[in-house]
Amino acid sequence: MDFSRPSFSPWRWLTLVASLLTCGICQASGQIFISPDSLLGVEKYRTILTLENVPEDVLEYSWYRGKDNSTENMIFSYKPPNTRHPGPLYSGRENVTRAGSLVVRMSAVNDTGFYTVEVDTNNGTQRATGWLQIVKLRSNPGISVNTSALVEGMDPVVAKCLTNSSNISWYVNFVPTSSSNRMTISPDGKTLIIHRVSRYDRTLQCAIEDVPEILQKSELIQLTVAYGPDYVSLWTQPYFFAGVLTADIGSNVQLECNCFSKPESRYYWIHNGSLLSIPEKTMTLPSLSWEQMGSYRCVVENPETQLTFYRDVTIQPPRPPLPTVNRELYIPGPLVIFLILLTSLGGAFVCQVLVCNLFQFCSRGKTCHKCPWQTN
């Protein structure tokens, strides 16, 4: 059979053929027949020739290879409830179920042909014949990608499913996927494009389903997506606050940079503008000296994404204590006497002004008396 044309559906074609072959078998009501859907099998899979319209009073089921029920063509017979007899054409792969269906394990292409079942009942014998077609699956699809090493948010990946099948599905991280804003599947289903890969895009795989419920998958493509650094954190001992680490001379100081990145970031340390020969994320100053005071910068760089980030910290000694301030107020004796006299005179003057104004208010309409300091 030609499975190479994308528009060809072998399963539908074989179903139509099986239906035509069995159409003359089940014309009468109450007549047993072999289900058309069961007359199609796949190589290396189990095939079940399902018997339909079976009466209740069955005495024996007998299955034959070919169109007649000759003894030399018998495959298997079954007498309910437990009597089973293999026939001359029994290959060791056949069996009959309690419902009378014939089961063929590990079906082979040469199992293709006519099969006849004979059902003995108290009311007589019924026969049915059907053509079983065993198809051979095409080989599993291949898969190719333009590249498997990518940068997150920048690079696209183009995957192609290498098959002539027209029933193709795609899997990203083992999950079925379809076209979206982030990815596109071509109209023929053979090409998947992820426009900007994410760090969570780890695997790609395509599959074909020429026969219902039989999924043939390609090999698994592993993607390597570079990302980061996302964020740089700085840990110190002693702890720092607002970018400043306070430490005594001779004390132990530790600085450690951390970030999320793939592949692992490169680390650089800069002290007061000079590059240090410490290509690690951790730097230790076991006995802090004056020369080691100042600003430090941790630089992280991802060579794949070409992104660079840094964090700064300044190491300085503790501040000296502030001088003690004497808050007691001393006033010399003569100045005290002068302030007392000034206060007394000022109070007397204020009182005189108040009394005079009161007197003028009470003497309205009478002879006006002026206060001593009034001239007119």
ROLO-865053 format. One record per residue (C-alpha): residue in three letters; y, z negated, x negated. Coordinates in steps of 0.02 Angstrom, whole numbers, padded with zeros to 5 digits, always signed. Example, Ala and Ser with C-alpha at 12.3 -4.5 7.8 and 13.67 -1.06 7.14 Angstrom:
<sites>
ALA-00225-00390-00615
SER-00053-00357-00684
</sites>
This chain:
<sites>
MET+00000+00000+00000
ASP+00174+00043-00058
PHE+00281-00115-00070
SER+00413-00032-00181
ARG+00533+00025-00046
PRO+00658-00115-00002
SER+00662-00066+00182
PHE+00473-00075+00198
SER+00399-00231+00277
PRO+00211-00234+00240
TRP+00180-00388+00345
ARG+00255-00311+00502
TRP+00160-00149+00475
LEU-00005-00237+00453
THR+00028-00346+00606
LEU+00057-00188+00709
VAL-00106-00111+00646
ALA-00204-00269+00684
SER-00131-00279+00858
LEU-00182-00099+00894
LEU-00358-00129+00829
THR-00384-00283+00937
CYS-00294-00220+01092
GLY-00453-00146+01166
ILE-00550-00305+01137
CYS-00452-00423+01247
GLN-00422-00311+01397
ALA-00516-00416+01522
SER-00463-00588+01576
GLY-00579-00721+01507
GLN-00642-00610+01365
ILE-00644-00686+01191
PHE-00546-00599+01055
ILE-00489-00624+00875
SER-00305-00667+00862
PRO-00209-00519+00788
ASP-00100-00635+00686
SER-00253-00699+00594
LEU-00317-00526+00544
LEU-00200-00518+00395
GLY-00240-00615+00238
VAL-00175-00633+00062
GLU-00277-00624-00096
LYS-00321-00795-00170
TYR-00264-00883-00011
ARG-00367-00952+00133
THR-00391-00837+00281
ILE-00437-00899+00456
LEU-00499-00776+00587
THR-00446-00872+00741
LEU-00552-00851+00895
GLU-00455-00853+01060
ASN-00501-00873+01242
VAL-00661-00967+01199
PRO-00761-01038+01346
GLU-00809-01221+01351
ASP-00998-01204+01363
VAL-01030-01120+01194
LEU-01207-01134+01127
GLU-01184-01040+00963
TYR-01055-00944+00860
SER-01116-00805+00746
TRP-01003-00706+00628
TYR-01051-00537+00554
ARG-00977-00418+00427
GLY-00954-00248+00508
LYS-00956-00188+00689
ASP-01134-00235+00738
ASN-01230-00397+00749
SER-01381-00350+00643
THR-01466-00493+00554
GLU-01432-00421+00380
ASN-01244-00422+00416
MET-01233-00604+00470
ILE-01113-00714+00372
PHE-01127-00882+00458
SER-01186-00960+00622
TYR-01138-01125+00699
LYS-01221-01220+00842
PRO-01114-01363+00905
PRO-01105-01499+00862
ASN-01178-01499+00685
THR-01302-01358+00654
ARG-01242-01228+00528
HIS-01339-01083+00451
PRO-01275-00964+00316
GLY-01328-00782+00332
PRO-01371-00645+00206
LEU-01187-00600+00177
TYR-01132-00780+00150
SER-01037-00789-00016
GLY-01010-00977-00022
ARG-00829-00960+00032
GLU-00854-00948+00221
ASN-00868-01079+00356
VAL-00850-01091+00546
THR-00739-01220+00628
ARG-00782-01321+00785
ALA-00673-01199+00883
GLY-00777-01052+00820
SER-00649-00979+00697
LEU-00709-00905+00532
VAL-00632-00978+00375
VAL-00635-00878+00213
ARG-00577-00974+00058
MET-00499-00884-00091
SER-00489-00719-00001
ALA-00519-00562-00104
VAL-00460-00384-00076
ASN-00640-00327-00050
ASP-00651-00446+00099
THR-00553-00314+00193
GLY-00654-00235+00335
PHE-00721-00259+00510
TYR-00782-00431+00568
THR-00883-00462+00725
VAL-00910-00628+00814
GLU-01045-00659+00943
VAL-01028-00808+01060
ASP-01179-00867+01160
THR-01143-00968+01317
ASN-01240-01026+01469
ASN-01167-00878+01562
GLY-01214-00746+01434
THR-01152-00675+01268
GLN-00980-00610+01222
ARG-00930-00510+01070
ALA-00766-00469+00984
THR-00727-00361+00832
GLY-00571-00354+00723
TRP-00512-00272+00562
LEU-00462-00396+00427
GLN-00340-00334+00297
ILE-00322-00432+00135
VAL-00163-00386+00043
LYS-00127-00416-00139
LEU+00039-00498-00175
ARG+00158-00412-00292
SER+00189-00502-00455
ASN+00316-00644-00457
PRO+00495-00586-00477
GLY+00582-00590-00644
ILE+00754-00660-00675
SER+00892-00627-00801
VAL+01064-00702-00833
ASN+01212-00637-00932
THR+01221-00802-01026
SER+01152-00978-01012
ALA+01284-01066-01119
LEU+01444-01087-01019
VAL+01604-01188-01006
GLU+01641-01283-00847
GLY+01778-01214-00737
MET+01802-01060-00848
ASP+01644-00955-00867
PRO+01550-00859-00731
VAL+01363-00834-00733
VAL+01281-00676-00664
ALA+01096-00687-00621
LYS+00985-00542-00567
CYS+00819-00554-00476
LEU+00704-00420-00548
THR+00601-00363-00400
ASN+00582-00221-00275
SER+00565-00340-00129
SER+00701-00345+00003
ASN+00669-00525+00056
ILE+00752-00623-00085
SER+00816-00801-00087
TRP+00911-00896-00222
TYR+00897-01077-00279
VAL+01027-01175-00376
ASN+00962-01343-00436
PHE+00804-01310-00331
VAL+00910-01303-00171
PRO+00921-01141-00068
THR+01096-01068-00080
SER+01201-00934+00002
SER+01369-00850-00025
SER+01520-00966-00024
ASN+01693-00982-00102
ARG+01612-01029-00267
MET+01469-00905-00274
THR+01426-00732-00209
ILE+01258-00651-00169
SER+01254-00460-00167
PRO+01209-00370-00003
ASP+01037-00324-00069
GLY+01009-00505-00121
LYS+00965-00460-00301
THR+01122-00527-00386
LEU+01195-00702-00384
ILE+01367-00736-00460
ILE+01434-00911-00486
HIS+01618-00878-00518
ARG+01657-01040-00611
VAL+01510-01146-00660
SER+01507-01333-00638
ARG+01424-01463-00746
TYR+01307-01493-00599
ASP+01241-01313-00605
ARG+01084-01346-00707
THR+00949-01224-00648
LEU+00938-01051-00568
GLN+00787-00971-00485
CYS+00752-00829-00364
ALA+00605-00804-00247
ILE+00530-00671-00134
GLU+00437-00694+00030
ASP+00345-00533+00071
VAL+00217-00632+00170
PRO+00280-00770+00286
GLU+00264-00945+00214
ILE+00208-00879+00044
LEU+00353-00901-00076
GLN+00341-00818-00247
LYS+00466-00890-00369
SER+00532-00828-00534
GLU+00536-00931-00691
LEU+00666-01068-00699
ILE+00826-01032-00795
GLN+00906-01185-00876
LEU+01095-01180-00889
THR+01191-01270-01026
VAL+01367-01307-00963
ALA+01494-01382-01083
TYR+01625-01498-01009
GLY+01750-01632-01055
PRO+01813-01737-01129
ASP+01865-01800-00957
TYR+01949-01962-01005
VAL+01969-02059-01166
SER+01956-02248-01161
LEU+02000-02365-01304
TRP+01915-02533-01331
THR+01981-02656-01460
GLN+01939-02828-01526
PRO+02053-02925-01512
TYR+02107-02848-01348
PHE+02269-02751-01341
PHE+02402-02749-01206
ALA+02528-02612-01168
GLY+02473-02516-01322
VAL+02498-02662-01442
LEU+02362-02760-01531
THR+02417-02923-01609
ALA+02312-02985-01756
ASP+02331-03102-01902
ILE+02320-03047-02082
GLY+02140-03065-02143
SER+02066-03057-01967
ASN+01928-02939-01909
VAL+01989-02794-01802
GLN+01878-02667-01712
LEU+01931-02506-01627
GLU+01814-02398-01523
CYS+01846-02234-01430
ASN+01738-02174-01285
CYS+01737-02017-01177
PHE+01624-01912-01066
SER+01588-01744-01146
LYS+01453-01614-01173
PRO+01417-01578-01311
GLU+01463-01740-01396
SER+01646-01742-01446
ARG+01709-01750-01623
TYR+01812-01904-01669
TYR+01961-01920-01785
TRP+02069-02070-01832
ILE+02252-02058-01884
HIS+02346-02205-01963
ASN+02536-02194-01970
GLY+02524-02004-01966
SER+02388-01989-02099
LEU+02212-01928-02061
LEU+02077-02054-02106
SER+01903-02006-02166
ILE+01816-02090-02019
PRO+01728-01958-01912
GLU+01654-02087-01793
LYS+01707-02161-01629
THR+01709-02338-01699
MET+01824-02403-01837
THR+01814-02579-01910
LEU+01945-02669-02015
PRO+01847-02820-02079
SER+01997-02904-02165
LEU+02163-02842-02097
SER+02297-02815-02229
TRP+02483-02777-02221
GLU+02448-02598-02270
GLN+02332-02579-02121
MET+02465-02628-01996
GLY+02549-02492-01894
SER+02503-02358-01768
TYR+02327-02289-01744
ARG+02276-02136-01645
CYS+02098-02094-01591
VAL+02078-01905-01565
VAL+01926-01832-01474
GLU+01889-01646-01475
ASN+01756-01541-01388
PRO+01722-01386-01495
GLU+01646-01291-01348
THR+01780-01320-01216
GLN+01918-01328-01348
LEU+01995-01478-01260
THR+02075-01620-01359
PHE+02133-01792-01300
TYR+02193-01949-01388
ARG+02237-02132-01365
ASP+02362-02236-01465
VAL+02371-02419-01515
THR+02487-02514-01632
ILE+02426-02660-01737
GLN+02559-02789-01779
PRO+02562-02971-01836
PRO+02606-03111-01716
ARG+02793-03142-01692
PRO+02866-03294-01785
PRO+02914-03443-01675
LEU+03094-03448-01613
PRO+03210-03584-01692
THR+03234-03746-01593
VAL+03399-03750-01498
ASN+03489-03921-01476
ARG+03547-03918-01297
GLU+03647-04088-01303
LEU+03838-04070-01276
TYR+03954-04176-01388
ILE+04138-04201-01340
PRO+04255-04299-01458
GLY+04338-04458-01389
PRO+04521-04396-01390
LEU+04469-04240-01296
VAL+04384-04349-01166
ILE+04545-04450-01140
PHE+04647-04290-01125
LEU+04529-04215-00996
ILE+04537-04377-00894
LEU+04727-04378-00893
LEU+04734-04193-00850
THR+04617-04219-00707
SER+04716-04368-00641
LEU+04884-04277-00649
GLY+04812-04124-00566
GLY+04742-04230-00425
ALA+04908-04320-00397
PHE+05001-04155-00387
VAL+04881-04085-00260
CYS+04897-04242-00153
GLN+05087-04233-00158
VAL+05084-04053-00100
LEU+04973-04094+00046
VAL+05078-04245+00103
CYS+05241-04146+00094
ASN+05172-04004+00197
LEU+05108-04125+00325
PHE+05278-04209+00335
GLN+05367-04043+00364
PHE+05246-03997+00502
CYS+05279-04162+00594
SER+05471-04148+00576
ARG+05495-03979+00661
GLY+05653-03973+00766
LYS+05729-04117+00665
THR+05823-04119+00503
CYS+05724-04022+00375
HIS+05672-04119+00224
LYS+05627-04019+00072
CYS+05498-04064-00049
PRO+05559-04106-00223
TRP+05492-03943-00296
GLN+05571-03835-00162
THR+05741-03763-00216
ASN+05809-03691-00050
</sites>
